[in-house]
Amino acid sequence: MAKSSTTAMNPVRKSRKAMDPDAREQQMIALAVDLAEKQLREGTASSQVITHFLKLGTSRAELEKEKLKKENKMLEAKTDMYQSSKESEKKYEEVLKAFRDYSGKGDEDEYDVY
């Protein structure tokens, strides 16, 4: 019985080139992963490819991913706190100005003197 060719089973997909650099990068990554998968299935993968995917499956890699996710959340929280403090500072200045205006000690430039 004749063995069917792999190209008949897995036709080459032709897709449009992405318009922006990020999408293009994602396309290239997808192609590289597809090729690595093909090489692993056929037994032609280099030792570097095999090692790369073995490392992805370790508990250390999972812990590093989790650590990065938590660091990202912490950075987002710090950014939110910074924005909140800026808004609070602005409101505080507005309140102080209102108190000065109410007590009659507001900016003299705001009043017309005739």
Protein Blocks (a to p, Z undefined) as FASTA:
>chain_A
ZZddfklmmccddddddfbfklmmmmmmmmmmmmmmmmmmnopacfklmmmmmmmmpmkl
mmmmmmmmmmmmmmmmmmmmmmmmmmmmmmmmmmmmmmmmmnopacfklpccZZ
